[in-house]
Amino acid sequence: MRKSFILYSDIYDTLQHLTDEQLGKLMRMIFEYQTSGKTPETNNPLFIAFGFIKSSLDRDGVKYEQRAERSRENGAKGGRPTKNQVGKKETQKTQQVISKPKKPDSDSVSDSVSDSDSINANKIYKNIDEIKKEHFADEKINSLFIQFLSERIARKKYPTDNSIELLIKKMRKIYKTKEEVIEGLEEAIANGWSGLFEIKRNNTKQPQPTKTRASMGVKME
């Protein structure tokens, strides 16, 4: 049996019309329900008011039992794990690295890019040596990407695991071939950009030289 329970202030909107005598009787009902499980008769004039409070007491009781059950389970396992133990497990997860992928047979971006094993969005890289070096199957793309991240760090635009993952996803979206990936990375490095952008193609047709009568084979007078 719980040694305490909570009465919430918002129930006063329902109880404020009760007389002092009725409120006293209602409090007795509440204590009897909490200690022995006894509920008032349905014909009791205070039964409806009691029902509002009983609902919140029952919800709190369920939460209490759930917490108690978790405590019993942790006790059977030797107690709740310490913060250091939890942190160690999480660090082991985020420090996983992928093996060097094989070179792709095609030139598509999806074949060139390898998925990250894990993300630690809170890790901020201020040194390029801290970042894993194998993000792509293609060595040329991988080398340019590391150079791009190194340039960002030099400008104090420090990447995180999360931002690196987002950059890779963006590359899959905006570049269709390996050549476009290389061109996009080289352009970003050359211009000192912190992000990657679509390659702008100049589709404007070059003006053609005006044909003269002579060039068209017309005899000039």
Secondary structure, 3 states (H helix, E strand, C coil): CCCCCCCCHHHHHHHCCCCHHHHHHHHHHHHHHHHHCCCCCCCCCCHHHHHHHHHHHHHHHHHHHHHHHHHHHHHHCCCCCCHHHHHHHHHHHHCCCCCCCCCCCCCEHHHHECCCCCCCCCCECCCHHHCCCCCECCHHHHHHHHHHHHHHHHCCCCCEHHHHHHHHHHHHHHCCEHHHHHHHHHHHHHHCCCCCCCCCCCCCCCCCCCCCCCCCCCCCC
